[in-house]
Amino acid sequence: MHALRLVRADEPHEARENVDLRRTLERLTLGTHDRRRGFVLLPFESEALYAALARREFSHSQLKQVEEVIREIDPHVIDSKWDDHRLILFVDAMRQHIDRYEWVDLPLAQLHAAMRSQGPQARFRLWFSRAVLVAFLTVDFLDPNSETERLAG
Protein backbone atom coordinates (compact mmCIF):
# COMPACT_ATOMS: atom_id res chain seq x y z
CA MET A 1 0.00 0.00 0.00
CA HIS A 2 1.17 3.51 -0.67
CA ALA A 3 1.88 5.67 2.34
CA LEU A 4 -0.55 8.46 3.08
CA ARG A 5 0.68 11.87 2.02
CA LEU A 6 -0.07 15.43 2.92
CA VAL A 7 -2.19 17.29 0.41
CA ARG A 8 -1.99 20.99 -0.31
CA ALA A 9 -5.18 22.99 0.15
CA ASP A 10 -5.09 24.16 -3.50
CA GLU A 11 -4.75 20.63 -4.91
CA PRO A 12 -7.71 19.32 -6.93
CA HIS A 13 -10.28 17.36 -4.94
CA GLU A 14 -9.51 14.20 -6.94
CA ALA A 15 -5.91 14.22 -5.68
CA ARG A 16 -6.88 14.02 -2.03
CA GLU A 17 -6.64 10.78 -0.13
CA ASN A 18 -9.81 9.12 1.04
CA VAL A 19 -8.24 8.48 4.44
CA ASP A 20 -11.12 6.55 6.02
CA LEU A 21 -11.40 4.21 3.03
CA ARG A 22 -7.63 3.76 2.96
CA ARG A 23 -7.56 2.84 6.67
CA THR A 24 -10.40 0.35 6.26
CA LEU A 25 -8.61 -1.33 3.37
CA GLU A 26 -5.35 -1.35 5.34
CA ARG A 27 -7.04 -3.21 8.21
CA LEU A 28 -8.07 -5.89 5.70
CA THR A 29 -4.83 -6.13 3.68
CA LEU A 30 -1.86 -8.44 4.13
CA GLY A 31 1.05 -6.51 5.61
CA THR A 32 -1.00 -3.68 7.09
CA HIS A 33 -3.87 -5.75 8.50
CA ASP A 34 -5.36 -5.85 11.97
CA ARG A 35 -3.34 -8.72 13.41
CA ARG A 36 -6.08 -9.69 15.85
CA ARG A 37 -8.54 -10.34 13.02
CA GLY A 38 -6.27 -11.40 10.16
CA PHE A 39 -6.18 -10.24 6.56
CA VAL A 40 -8.66 -10.76 3.77
CA LEU A 41 -7.18 -8.84 0.81
CA LEU A 42 -3.85 -9.03 -0.97
CA PRO A 43 -2.01 -5.74 -1.57
CA PHE A 44 -2.75 -5.57 -5.31
CA GLU A 45 -6.46 -6.19 -4.63
CA SER A 46 -6.54 -3.44 -2.04
CA GLU A 47 -4.90 -0.99 -4.44
CA ALA A 48 -7.33 -1.92 -7.22
CA LEU A 49 -10.29 -1.48 -4.87
CA TYR A 50 -8.96 1.86 -3.65
CA ALA A 51 -8.50 3.07 -7.23
CA ALA A 52 -12.14 2.19 -8.03
CA LEU A 53 -13.59 3.64 -4.80
CA ALA A 54 -11.33 6.60 -3.90
CA ARG A 55 -13.75 9.27 -5.09
CA ARG A 56 -16.68 7.90 -3.11
CA GLU A 57 -17.49 8.94 0.42
CA PHE A 58 -18.50 6.53 3.17
CA SER A 59 -19.56 7.16 6.75
CA HIS A 60 -17.72 5.38 9.55
CA SER A 61 -20.74 3.14 10.16
CA GLN A 62 -20.92 2.21 6.47
CA LEU A 63 -17.21 1.32 6.41
CA LYS A 64 -17.61 -0.77 9.55
CA GLN A 65 -20.60 -2.56 8.04
CA VAL A 66 -18.77 -3.27 4.77
CA GLU A 67 -15.74 -4.54 6.67
CA GLU A 68 -17.93 -7.03 8.53
CA VAL A 69 -19.50 -8.23 5.27
CA ILE A 70 -16.08 -8.61 3.65
CA ARG A 71 -14.89 -10.72 6.56
CA GLU A 72 -18.09 -12.77 6.39
CA ILE A 73 -17.74 -13.58 2.67
CA ASP A 74 -14.03 -14.38 2.95
CA PRO A 75 -13.74 -17.76 1.21
CA HIS A 76 -10.49 -18.60 3.01
CA VAL A 77 -12.06 -18.90 6.45
CA ILE A 78 -12.22 -22.49 7.66
CA ASP A 79 -15.66 -24.00 6.89
CA SER A 80 -16.57 -21.08 4.62
CA LYS A 81 -19.45 -21.77 2.24
CA TRP A 82 -18.31 -18.99 -0.08
CA ASP A 83 -16.94 -20.11 -3.44
CA ASP A 84 -16.78 -18.45 -6.87
CA HIS A 85 -20.38 -19.44 -7.67
CA ARG A 86 -21.76 -17.94 -4.45
CA LEU A 87 -19.64 -14.79 -4.99
CA ILE A 88 -21.10 -14.42 -8.50
CA LEU A 89 -24.63 -14.79 -7.09
CA PHE A 90 -23.87 -12.15 -4.44
CA VAL A 91 -22.63 -9.68 -7.07
CA ASP A 92 -25.70 -10.28 -9.25
CA ALA A 93 -28.13 -10.03 -6.32
CA MET A 94 -26.65 -6.79 -5.00
CA ARG A 95 -26.42 -5.30 -8.48
CA GLN A 96 -30.22 -5.66 -8.79
CA HIS A 97 -30.67 -3.08 -6.01
CA ILE A 98 -29.22 -0.32 -8.18
CA ASP A 99 -31.43 1.49 -10.72
CA ARG A 100 -28.53 2.42 -12.97
CA TYR A 101 -26.24 -0.56 -13.54
CA GLU A 102 -23.41 1.65 -14.74
CA TRP A 103 -22.91 2.78 -11.13
CA VAL A 104 -21.66 -0.76 -10.49
CA ASP A 105 -20.39 -1.67 -13.95
CA LEU A 106 -17.98 1.28 -14.35
CA PRO A 107 -16.16 0.64 -11.03
CA LEU A 108 -16.09 -3.09 -11.89
CA ALA A 109 -14.42 -2.25 -15.22
CA GLN A 110 -11.85 -0.15 -13.34
CA LEU A 111 -11.22 -3.06 -10.97
CA HIS A 112 -10.75 -5.47 -13.89
CA ALA A 113 -8.29 -3.12 -15.58
CA ALA A 114 -6.28 -2.72 -12.37
CA MET A 115 -6.18 -6.49 -11.74
CA ARG A 116 -5.55 -7.57 -15.34
CA SER A 117 -1.80 -7.47 -14.75
CA GLN A 118 -2.08 -10.29 -12.20
CA GLY A 119 -2.70 -12.88 -14.91
CA PRO A 120 -5.16 -15.77 -15.17
CA GLN A 121 -4.20 -17.27 -11.79
CA ALA A 122 -6.01 -14.36 -10.13
CA ARG A 123 -9.42 -15.33 -11.59
CA PHE A 124 -10.89 -16.50 -8.28
CA ARG A 125 -9.41 -13.52 -6.46
CA LEU A 126 -11.03 -11.31 -9.09
CA TRP A 127 -14.49 -12.71 -8.23
CA PHE A 128 -13.81 -12.14 -4.57
CA SER A 129 -12.63 -8.58 -5.28
CA ARG A 130 -15.77 -7.98 -7.38
CA ALA A 131 -17.91 -9.07 -4.44
CA VAL A 132 -15.97 -6.76 -2.10
CA LEU A 133 -16.38 -3.83 -4.51
CA VAL A 134 -20.11 -4.45 -4.85
CA ALA A 135 -20.43 -4.60 -1.05
CA PHE A 136 -18.94 -1.09 -0.91
CA LEU A 137 -21.14 0.19 -3.75
CA THR A 138 -24.36 -1.24 -2.32
CA VAL A 139 -23.68 -0.66 1.37
CA ASP A 140 -27.04 1.04 1.78
CA PHE A 141 -28.77 -2.21 0.78
CA LEU A 142 -26.81 -4.51 3.08
CA ASP A 143 -29.00 -5.57 5.96
CA PRO A 144 -26.92 -5.57 9.15
CA ASN A 145 -29.48 -7.79 10.90
CA SER A 146 -29.53 -10.64 8.36
CA GLU A 147 -26.90 -13.06 7.25
CA THR A 148 -25.07 -12.04 4.10
CA GLU A 149 -25.20 -15.64 2.94
CA ARG A 150 -28.94 -15.25 2.34
CA LEU A 151 -28.22 -12.43 -0.14
CA ALA A 152 -26.35 -14.86 -2.37
CA GLY A 153 -29.25 -17.30 -2.52
TIRO-2110 file (N, C-alpha, C; in Angstrom, 1 decimal):
// TIRO-2110
0.8, -1.2, 0.0, N, 1, A
0.0, 0.0, 0.0, CA, 1, A
0.9, 1.2, 0.0, C, 1, A
0.4, 2.3, -0.7, N, 2, A
1.2, 3.5, -0.7, CA, 2, A
1.0, 4.2, 0.7, C, 2, A
2.0, 4.9, 1.1, N, 3, A
1.9, 5.7, 2.3, CA, 3, A
1.0, 6.9, 2.1, C, 3, A
0.3, 7.3, 3.2, N, 4, A
-0.5, 8.5, 3.1, CA, 4, A
0.4, 9.7, 2.9, C, 4, A
-0.1, 10.7, 2.2, N, 5, A
0.7, 11.9, 2.0, CA, 5, A
-0.1, 13.1, 2.4, C, 5, A
0.6, 14.2, 2.7, N, 6, A
-0.1, 15.4, 2.9, CA, 6, A
-0.5, 16.0, 1.6, C, 6, A
-1.6, 16.7, 1.6, N, 7, A
-2.2, 17.3, 0.4, CA, 7, A
-2.3, 18.8, 0.6, C, 7, A
-1.9, 19.5, -0.4, N, 8, A
-2.0, 21.0, -0.3, CA, 8, A
-3.4, 21.4, -0.4, C, 8, A
-3.8, 22.5, 0.2, N, 9, A
-5.2, 23.0, 0.1, CA, 9, A
-5.6, 23.3, -1.3, C, 9, A
-4.7, 23.8, -2.1, N, 10, A
-5.1, 24.2, -3.5, CA, 10, A
-5.1, 23.0, -4.5, C, 10, A
-4.8, 21.8, -4.0, N, 11, A
-4.7, 20.6, -4.9, CA, 11, A
-6.2, 20.2, -5.3, C, 11, A
-6.4, 19.7, -6.5, N, 12, A
-7.7, 19.3, -6.9, CA, 12, A
-8.3, 18.3, -6.0, C, 12, A
-9.6, 18.3, -5.8, N, 13, A
-10.3, 17.4, -4.9, CA, 13, A
-9.9, 15.9, -5.3, C, 13, A
-9.8, 15.6, -6.5, N, 14, A
-9.5, 14.2, -6.9, CA, 14, A
-8.2, 13.7, -6.4, C, 14, A
-7.2, 14.6, -6.1, N, 15, A
-5.9, 14.2, -5.7, CA, 15, A
-5.9, 13.9, -4.2, C, 15, A
-6.9, 14.2, -3.5, N, 16, A
-6.9, 14.0, -2.0, CA, 16, A
-7.1, 12.6, -1.7, C, 16, A
-6.5, 12.1, -0.6, N, 17, A
-6.6, 10.8, -0.1, CA, 17, A
-8.0, 10.6, 0.5, C, 17, A
-8.6, 9.5, 0.3, N, 18, A
-9.8, 9.1, 1.0, CA, 18, A
-9.3, 8.3, 2.2, C, 18, A
-9.0, 9.0, 3.3, N, 19, A
-8.2, 8.5, 4.4, CA, 19, A
-9.0, 7.4, 5.1, C, 19, A
-10.3, 7.6, 5.3, N, 20, A
-11.1, 6.5, 6.0, CA, 20, A
-11.2, 5.3, 5.2, C, 20, A
-11.4, 5.4, 3.9, N, 21, A
-11.4, 4.2, 3.0, CA, 21, A
-10.0, 3.5, 3.0, C, 21, A
-9.0, 4.3, 3.0, N, 22, A
-7.6, 3.8, 3.0, CA, 22, A
-7.4, 3.0, 4.3, C, 22, A
-7.8, 3.5, 5.4, N, 23, A
-7.6, 2.8, 6.7, CA, 23, A
-8.4, 1.5, 6.8, C, 23, A
-9.6, 1.6, 6.3, N, 24, A
-10.4, 0.4, 6.3, CA, 24, A
-9.7, -0.7, 5.4, C, 24, A
-9.3, -0.4, 4.2, N, 25, A
-8.6, -1.3, 3.4, CA, 25, A
-7.3, -1.8, 4.0, C, 25, A
-6.6, -0.9, 4.7, N, 26, A
-5.4, -1.3, 5.3, CA, 26, A
-5.6, -2.4, 6.4, C, 26, A
-6.7, -2.2, 7.2, N, 27, A
-7.0, -3.2, 8.2, CA, 27, A
-7.3, -4.6, 7.6, C, 27, A
-7.7, -4.6, 6.4, N, 28, A
-8.1, -5.9, 5.7, CA, 28, A
-7.0, -6.5, 4.8, C, 28, A
-5.8, -5.8, 4.7, N, 29, A
-4.8, -6.1, 3.7, CA, 29, A
-3.6, -6.7, 4.3, C, 29, A
-3.1, -7.8, 3.7, N, 30, A
-1.9, -8.4, 4.1, CA, 30, A
-0.7, -7.4, 4.2, C, 30, A
-0.1, -7.4, 5.4, N, 31, A
1.0, -6.5, 5.6, CA, 31, A
0.7, -5.3, 6.4, C, 31, A
-0.6, -4.8, 6.3, N, 32, A
-1.0, -3.7, 7.1, CA, 32, A
-2.3, -4.0, 7.9, C, 32, A
-2.6, -5.3, 7.9, N, 33, A
-3.9, -5.7, 8.5, CA, 33, A
-3.9, -5.7, 10.0, C, 33, A
-5.1, -5.8, 10.5, N, 34, A
-5.4, -5.8, 12.0, CA, 34, A
-5.0, -7.3, 12.4, C, 34, A
-3.9, -7.4, 13.1, N, 35, A
-3.3, -8.7, 13.4, CA, 35, A
-4.3, -9.6, 14.3, C, 35, A
-5.1, -8.9, 15.0, N, 36, A
-6.1, -9.7, 15.9, CA, 36, A
-7.1, -10.4, 15.0, C, 36, A
-7.4, -9.8, 13.9, N, 37, A
-8.5, -10.3, 13.0, CA, 37, A
-8.0, -11.0, 11.7, C, 37, A
-6.8, -10.8, 11.4, N, 38, A
-6.3, -11.4, 10.2, CA, 38, A
-6.5, -10.5, 8.9, C, 38, A
-6.0, -11.0, 7.8, N, 39, A
-6.2, -10.2, 6.6, CA, 39, A
-7.1, -11.0, 5.6, C, 39, A
-7.7, -10.2, 4.7, N, 40, A
-8.7, -10.8, 3.8, CA, 40, A
-8.2, -10.5, 2.3, C, 40, A
-7.6, -9.3, 2.1, N, 41, A
-7.2, -8.8, 0.8, CA, 41, A
-5.7, -8.9, 0.6, C, 41, A
-5.3, -9.1, -0.6, N, 42, A
-3.9, -9.0, -1.0, CA, 42, A
-3.6, -7.6, -1.4, C, 42, A
-2.3, -7.2, -1.3, N, 43, A
-2.0, -5.7, -1.6, CA, 43, A
-2.5, -5.2, -2.9, C, 43, A
-2.3, -6.0, -4.0, N, 44, A
-2.7, -5.6, -5.3, CA, 44, A
-4.3, -5.4, -5.4, C, 44, A
-5.0, -6.3, -4.7, N, 45, A
-6.5, -6.2, -4.6, CA, 45, A
-6.9, -4.9, -3.9, C, 45, A
-6.2, -4.6, -2.8, N, 46, A
-6.5, -3.4, -2.0, CA, 46, A
-6.3, -2.2, -2.9, C, 46, A
-5.2, -2.2, -3.6, N, 47, A
-4.9, -1.0, -4.4, CA, 47, A
-5.9, -0.8, -5.6, C, 47, A
-6.3, -2.0, -6.2, N, 48, A
-7.3, -1.9, -7.2, CA, 48, A
-8.7, -1.4, -6.7, C, 48, A
-9.0, -1.9, -5.5, N, 49, A
-10.3, -1.5, -4.9, CA, 49, A
-10.2, 0.0, -4.5, C, 49, A
-9.1, 0.5, -4.0, N, 50, A
-9.0, 1.9, -3.6, CA, 50, A
-9.1, 2.7, -4.9, C, 50, A
-8.4, 2.3, -6.0, N, 51, A
-8.5, 3.1, -7.2, CA, 51, A
-9.9, 3.2, -7.7, C, 51, A
-10.8, 2.2, -7.6, N, 52, A
-12.1, 2.2, -8.0, CA, 52, A
-13.1, 2.9, -7.1, C, 52, A
-12.7, 3.1, -5.8, N, 53, A
-13.6, 3.6, -4.8, CA, 53, A
-13.1, 5.0, -4.2, C, 53, A
-11.9, 5.4, -4.6, N, 54, A
-11.3, 6.6, -3.9, CA, 54, A
-12.2, 7.9, -3.9, C, 54, A
-13.0, 8.0, -5.0, N, 55, A
-13.7, 9.3, -5.1, CA, 55, A
-15.1, 9.2, -4.4, C, 55, A
-15.4, 8.1, -3.8, N, 56, A
-16.7, 7.9, -3.1, CA, 56, A
-16.5, 8.2, -1.6, C, 56, A
-17.6, 8.6, -1.0, N, 57, A
-17.5, 8.9, 0.4, CA, 57, A
-18.3, 7.9, 1.2, C, 57, A
-17.8, 7.5, 2.3, N, 58, A
-18.5, 6.5, 3.2, CA, 58, A
-18.5, 7.0, 4.6, C, 58, A
-19.6, 6.8, 5.3, N, 59, A
-19.6, 7.2, 6.7, CA, 59, A
-18.8, 6.1, 7.5, C, 59, A
-18.4, 6.4, 8.7, N, 60, A
-17.7, 5.4, 9.6, CA, 60, A
-18.6, 4.1, 9.8, C, 60, A
-19.9, 4.3, 10.0, N, 61, A
-20.7, 3.1, 10.2, CA, 61, A
-20.9, 2.3, 8.9, C, 61, A
-20.9, 3.0, 7.7, N, 62, A
-20.9, 2.2, 6.5, CA, 62, A
-19.6, 1.4, 6.3, C, 62, A
-18.5, 2.0, 6.6, N, 63, A
-17.2, 1.3, 6.4, CA, 63, A
-17.1, 0.1, 7.4, C, 63, A
-17.6, 0.3, 8.6, N, 64, A
-17.6, -0.8, 9.6, CA, 64, A
-18.5, -1.9, 9.1, C, 64, A
-19.7, -1.6, 8.5, N, 65, A
-20.6, -2.6, 8.0, CA, 65, A
-20.0, -3.3, 6.9, C, 65, A
-19.4, -2.6, 5.9, N, 66, A
-18.8, -3.3, 4.8, CA, 66, A
-17.6, -4.2, 5.2, C, 66, A
-16.8, -3.7, 6.2, N, 67, A
-15.7, -4.5, 6.7, CA, 67, A
-16.3, -5.9, 7.2, C, 67, A
-17.3, -5.8, 8.0, N, 68, A
-17.9, -7.0, 8.5, CA, 68, A
-18.4, -8.0, 7.4, C, 68, A
-19.0, -7.4, 6.4, N, 69, A
-19.5, -8.2, 5.3, CA, 69, A
-18.3, -8.9, 4.5, C, 69, A
-17.3, -8.1, 4.3, N, 70, A
-16.1, -8.6, 3.6, CA, 70, A
-15.5, -9.8, 4.4, C, 70, A
-15.4, -9.6, 5.7, N, 71, A
-14.9, -10.7, 6.6, CA, 71, A
-15.8, -11.9, 6.5, C, 71, A
-17.1, -11.7, 6.4, N, 72, A
-18.1, -12.8, 6.4, CA, 72, A
-18.0, -13.6, 5.1, C, 72, A
-17.8, -12.9, 4.0, N, 73, A
-17.7, -13.6, 2.7, CA, 73, A
-16.4, -14.1, 2.3, C, 73, A
-15.4, -13.9, 3.2, N, 74, A
-14.0, -14.4, 2.9, CA, 74, A
-14.0, -15.9, 2.7, C, 74, A
-13.7, -16.3, 1.5, N, 75, A
-13.7, -17.8, 1.2, CA, 75, A
-12.6, -18.6, 1.8, C, 75, A
-11.6, -17.9, 2.4, N, 76, A
-10.5, -18.6, 3.0, CA, 76, A
-10.7, -18.9, 4.5, C, 76, A
-11.8, -18.5, 5.1, N, 77, A
-12.1, -18.9, 6.5, CA, 77, A
-12.4, -20.4, 6.5, C, 77, A
-11.9, -21.1, 7.5, N, 78, A
-12.2, -22.5, 7.7, CA, 78, A
-13.7, -22.7, 7.7, C, 78, A
-14.2, -23.7, 7.0, N, 79, A
-15.7, -24.0, 6.9, CA, 79, A
-16.5, -22.9, 6.2, C, 79, A
-15.8, -22.1, 5.4, N, 80, A
-16.6, -21.1, 4.6, CA, 80, A
-17.4, -21.7, 3.5, C, 80, A
-18.6, -21.3, 3.3, N, 81, A
-19.4, -21.8, 2.2, CA, 81, A
-19.3, -20.9, 1.0, C, 81, A
-18.4, -19.9, 1.0, N, 82, A
-18.3, -19.0, -0.1, CA, 82, A
-17.3, -19.5, -1.1, C, 82, A
-17.8, -19.7, -2.3, N, 83, A
-16.9, -20.1, -3.4, CA, 83, A
-17.2, -19.1, -4.6, C, 83, A
-16.6, -19.4, -5.8, N, 84, A
-16.8, -18.5, -6.9, CA, 84, A
-18.2, -18.4, -7.3, C, 84, A
-19.0, -19.5, -7.3, N, 85, A
-20.4, -19.4, -7.7, CA, 85, A
-21.2, -18.6, -6.7, C, 85, A
-21.0, -18.7, -5.4, N, 86, A
-21.8, -17.9, -4.4, CA, 86, A
-21.4, -16.5, -4.5, C, 86, A
-20.1, -16.2, -4.8, N, 87, A
-19.6, -14.8, -5.0, CA, 87, A
-20.3, -14.1, -6.2, C, 87, A
-20.4, -14.9, -7.3, N, 88, A
-21.1, -14.4, -8.5, CA, 88, A
-22.6, -14.1, -8.2, C, 88, A
-23.2, -15.0, -7.5, N, 89, A
-24.6, -14.8, -7.1, CA, 89, A
-24.8, -13.5, -6.2, C, 89, A
-23.8, -13.3, -5.3, N, 90, A
-23.9, -12.2, -4.4, CA, 90, A
-23.8, -10.9, -5.3, C, 90, A
-22.8, -10.9, -6.2, N, 91, A
-22.6, -9.7, -7.1, CA, 91, A
-23.9, -9.4, -7.9, C, 91, A
-24.5, -10.4, -8.5, N, 92, A
-25.7, -10.3, -9.2, CA, 92, A
-26.9, -9.8, -8.4, C, 92, A
-27.0, -10.4, -7.2, N, 93, A
-28.1, -10.0, -6.3, CA, 93, A
-28.0, -8.6, -5.9, C, 93, A
-26.8, -8.2, -5.5, N, 94, A
-26.7, -6.8, -5.0, CA, 94, A
-26.8, -5.8, -6.1, C, 94, A
-26.3, -6.2, -7.3, N, 95, A
-26.4, -5.3, -8.5, CA, 95, A
-27.9, -5.0, -8.8, C, 95, A
-28.8, -5.9, -8.5, N, 96, A
-30.2, -5.7, -8.8, CA, 96, A
-30.8, -4.5, -8.0, C, 96, A
-30.2, -4.1, -6.9, N, 97, A
-30.7, -3.1, -6.0, CA, 97, A
-30.4, -1.7, -6.6, C, 97, A
-29.6, -1.6, -7.6, N, 98, A
-29.2, -0.3, -8.2, CA, 98, A
-30.1, -0.1, -9.4, C, 98, A
-30.6, 1.1, -9.5, N, 99, A
-31.4, 1.5, -10.7, CA, 99, A
-30.6, 1.6, -12.0, C, 99, A
-29.4, 2.2, -11.8, N, 100, A
-28.5, 2.4, -13.0, CA, 100, A
-27.3, 1.5, -12.8, C, 100, A
-27.3, 0.5, -13.6, N, 101, A
-26.2, -0.6, -13.5, CA, 101, A
-24.8, 0.0, -13.7, C, 101, A
-24.7, 1.1, -14.5, N, 102, A
-23.4, 1.7, -14.7, CA, 102, A
-22.7, 2.1, -13.5, C, 102, A
-23.5, 2.4, -12.4, N, 103, A
-22.9, 2.8, -11.1, CA, 103, A
-22.1, 1.6, -10.5, C, 103, A
-22.4, 0.4, -10.9, N, 104, A
-21.7, -0.8, -10.5, CA, 104, A
-20.7, -1.2, -11.6, C, 104, A
-21.2, -1.1, -12.8, N, 105, A
-20.4, -1.7, -14.0, CA, 105, A
-19.1, -0.9, -14.2, C, 105, A
-19.2, 0.5, -14.1, N, 106, A
-18.0, 1.3, -14.3, CA, 106, A
-16.9, 1.0, -13.3, C, 106, A
-17.2, 1.0, -12.0, N, 107, A
-16.2, 0.6, -11.0, CA, 107, A
-15.7, -0.8, -11.2, C, 107, A
-16.5, -1.7, -11.6, N, 108, A
-16.1, -3.1, -11.9, CA, 108, A
-15.1, -3.1, -13.1, C, 108, A
-15.4, -2.3, -14.1, N, 109, A
-14.4, -2.3, -15.2, CA, 109, A
-13.1, -1.7, -14.8, C, 109, A
-13.1, -0.7, -13.9, N, 110, A
-11.9, -0.1, -13.3, CA, 110, A
-11.1, -1.2, -12.6, C, 110, A
-11.8, -2.0, -11.8, N, 111, A
-11.2, -3.1, -11.0, CA, 111, A
-10.6, -4.1, -11.9, C, 111, A
-11.3, -4.5, -12.9, N, 112, A
-10.8, -5.5, -13.9, CA, 112, A
-9.5, -5.0, -14.5, C, 112, A
-9.5, -3.7, -14.9, N, 113, A
-8.3, -3.1, -15.6, CA, 113, A
-7.1, -3.1, -14.6, C, 113, A
-7.4, -2.8, -13.4, N, 114, A
-6.3, -2.7, -12.4, CA, 114, A
-5.8, -4.1, -12.0, C, 114, A
-6.6, -5.1, -12.1, N, 115, A
-6.2, -6.5, -11.7, CA, 115, A
-5.7, -7.3, -12.9, C, 115, A
-5.9, -6.8, -14.1, N, 116, A
-5.5, -7.6, -15.3, CA, 116, A
-4.1, -8.0, -15.3, C, 116, A
-3.2, -7.2, -14.8, N, 117, A
-1.8, -7.5, -14.8, CA, 117, A
-1.4, -8.7, -13.9, C, 117, A
-2.4, -9.2, -13.1, N, 118, A
-2.1, -10.3, -12.2, CA, 118, A
-2.1, -11.6, -12.9, C, 118, A
-2.7, -11.7, -14.1, N, 119, A
-2.7, -12.9, -14.9, CA, 119, A
-3.9, -13.8, -14.6, C, 119, A
-4.0, -14.9, -15.3, N, 120, A
-5.2, -15.8, -15.2, CA, 120, A
-5.3, -16.5, -13.8, C, 120, A
-4.2, -16.6, -13.1, N, 121, A
-4.2, -17.3, -11.8, CA, 121, A
-5.0, -16.5, -10.8, C, 121, A
-5.3, -15.2, -11.1, N, 122, A
-6.0, -14.4, -10.1, CA, 122, A
-7.5, -14.4, -10.4, C, 122, A
-8.0, -15.3, -11.2, N, 123, A
-9.4, -15.3, -11.6, CA, 123, A
-10.3, -15.4, -10.4, C, 123, A
-10.1, -16.4, -9.5, N, 124, A
-10.9, -16.5, -8.3, CA, 124, A
-10.8, -15.3, -7.4, C, 124, A
-9.6, -14.7, -7.3, N, 125, A
-9.4, -13.5, -6.5, CA, 125, A
-10.2, -12.4, -7.1, C, 125, A
-10.3, -12.4, -8.4, N, 126, A
-11.0, -11.3, -9.1, CA, 126, A
-12.5, -11.4, -8.7, C, 126, A
-13.1, -12.6, -8.6, N, 127, A
-14.5, -12.7, -8.2, CA, 127, A
-14.7, -12.3, -6.8, C, 127, A
-13.7, -12.6, -6.0, N, 128, A
-13.8, -12.1, -4.6, CA, 128, A
-13.7, -10.6, -4.5, C, 128, A
-12.8, -10.0, -5.3, N, 129, A
-12.6, -8.6, -5.3, CA, 129, A
-13.9, -7.9, -5.8, C, 129, A
-14.5, -8.5, -6.8, N, 130, A
-15.8, -8.0, -7.4, CA, 130, A
-16.8, -7.9, -6.3, C, 130, A
-16.9, -9.0, -5.5, N, 131, A
-17.9, -9.1, -4.4, CA, 131, A
-17.6, -8.0, -3.4, C, 131, A
-16.3, -7.8, -3.1, N, 132, A
-16.0, -6.8, -2.1, CA, 132, A
-16.3, -5.4, -2.6, C, 132, A
-16.0, -5.1, -3.9, N, 133, A
-16.4, -3.8, -4.5, CA, 133, A
-17.9, -3.6, -4.5, C, 133, A
-18.7, -4.6, -4.8, N, 134, A
-20.1, -4.5, -4.9, CA, 134, A
-20.6, -4.2, -3.4, C, 134, A
-20.0, -4.8, -2.4, N, 135, A
-20.4, -4.6, -1.1, CA, 135, A
-20.3, -3.1, -0.7, C, 135, A
-19.1, -2.5, -1.1, N, 136, A
-18.9, -1.1, -0.9, CA, 136, A
-20.0, -0.3, -1.7, C, 136, A
-20.2, -0.6, -2.9, N, 137, A
-21.1, 0.2, -3.7, CA, 137, A
-22.6, 0.1, -3.3, C, 137, A
-23.0, -1.0, -2.7, N, 138, A
-24.4, -1.2, -2.3, CA, 138, A
-24.5, -1.3, -0.8, C, 138, A
-23.7, -0.6, -0.1, N, 139, A
-23.7, -0.7, 1.4, CA, 139, A
-25.0, -0.3, 1.9, C, 139, A
-25.7, 0.6, 1.3, N, 140, A
-27.0, 1.0, 1.8, CA, 140, A
-28.1, -0.1, 1.7, C, 140, A
-27.8, -1.1, 0.9, N, 141, A
-28.8, -2.2, 0.8, CA, 141, A
-28.4, -3.4, 1.6, C, 141, A
-27.2, -3.4, 2.2, N, 142, A
-26.8, -4.5, 3.1, CA, 142, A
-27.6, -4.4, 4.4, C, 142, A
-28.2, -5.5, 4.7, N, 143, A
-29.0, -5.6, 6.0, CA, 143, A
-28.1, -6.1, 7.1, C, 143, A
-27.8, -5.2, 8.1, N, 144, A
-26.9, -5.6, 9.1, CA, 144, A
-27.5, -6.6, 10.1, C, 144, A
-28.8, -6.8, 10.0, N, 145, A
-29.5, -7.8, 10.9, CA, 145, A
-29.7, -9.2, 10.3, C, 145, A
-29.4, -9.3, 9.0, N, 146, A
-29.5, -10.6, 8.4, CA, 146, A
-28.2, -11.2, 7.9, C, 146, A
-28.1, -12.5, 7.7, N, 147, A
-26.9, -13.1, 7.2, CA, 147, A
-26.7, -12.7, 5.8, C, 147, A
-25.4, -12.4, 5.5, N, 148, A
-25.1, -12.0, 4.1, CA, 148, A
-25.3, -13.2, 3.2, C, 148, A
-25.1, -14.4, 3.7, N, 149, A
-25.2, -15.6, 2.9, CA, 149, A
-26.6, -15.7, 2.2, C, 149, A
-27.6, -15.2, 2.9, N, 150, A
-28.9, -15.2, 2.3, CA, 150, A
-29.0, -14.4, 1.1, C, 150, A
-28.2, -13.3, 1.0, N, 151, A
-28.2, -12.4, -0.1, CA, 151, A
-27.7, -13.1, -1.4, C, 151, A
-26.9, -14.2, -1.2, N, 152, A
-26.3, -14.9, -2.4, CA, 152, A
-27.2, -16.0, -2.8, C, 152, A
-28.3, -16.2, -2.1, N, 153, A
-29.2, -17.3, -2.5, CA, 153, A
-28.9, -18.6, -1.9, C, 153, A
END
